Amino acid sequence: MTQNLDGGAGTIQIRCNRQARKLKLWLSLNGTVCVTRPPEVSRRRAMVFAMENHIWIEAQRQKLDKLQSMHDSLPRSEMR
């Protein structure tokens, strides 16, 4: 099950995975914050977990922006 919520960190996608053992936070290439949670952890707790890690999220977004700008500035002949 996937649930999209809009928190202060932007769009937060919460997924329930039966095989998950703990909360997992990651950032997709389009900048969406994703949280994978085990079934015994509530959606509300997963959202709080994402909001508690807003500093990490912002740092990852800055890294992603930097990588994307570097990629965009490469001459087309160097990209394969």
SULRA-V136539 format. One record per residue. N is the residue number from 1. D_LAST is the distance of its C-alpha to the last C-alpha in Angstrom with 2 decimals. Layout:
n,d_last
N,D_LAST
N,D_LAST
This chain:
n,d_last
1,36.36
2,34.18
3,35.80
4,34.30
5,36.36
6,36.00
7,37.00
8,36.94
9,33.44
10,32.20
11,31.57
12,32.38
13,31.67
14,34.12
15,33.72
16,36.42
17,35.50
18,38.39
19,36.66
20,35.96
21,38.36
22,37.69
23,36.06
24,32.33
25,30.65
26,26.94
27,24.80
28,22.32
29,19.08
30,21.12
31,23.80
32,26.36
33,28.62
34,29.17
35,32.19
36,32.87
37,36.57
38,38.95
39,41.66
40,44.37
41,42.70
42,43.46
43,41.03
44,42.98
45,42.45
46,38.68
47,38.66
48,40.78
49,38.43
50,35.49
51,37.69
52,38.93
53,35.41
54,34.61
55,33.97
56,31.29
57,29.73
58,29.72
59,28.18
60,25.31
61,24.80
62,24.73
63,22.05
64,19.97
65,20.60
66,19.65
67,16.27
68,15.61
69,16.90
70,14.79
71,11.60
72,13.22
73,14.16
74,10.89
75,10.62
76,8.24
77,7.60
78,6.42
79,3.80
80,0.00
